[in-house]
Amino acid sequence: GKLWCGCQNQIHVINPLAFNIEISFHVTSDSSRTVQCLVSSGQGVWVASQQSSKVMLFHAVTYEFLHEVSIAQAVSQKLQSSDDIIRQ
């Protein structure tokens, strides 16, 4: 297995058996958007960055960027329904 670590706006993939960093790459060119969360799912790793409404998917073996999903609309709808409940 590999250990994926977020540090500032970069991902470092560590081989815990060999005690070395296999690869490092930037998630974004904006250094103010640090990696907030990493979640593995099958052959993919989802990455969320600070102050970003986009979640990125990387291949867990090749480290290739696969997809980007905007969650802005879903979050806005959820927050709007929360506001409605609070007003009642």
Secondary structure, DSSP 8 states (H G I E B T S, - for coil): --EEEEETTEEEEEETTTTEEEEEEES-S-TTS-EEEEEEETTEEEEEETT-SEEEEEETTT--EEEEEE-HHHHHHHHHHHHHHHH-
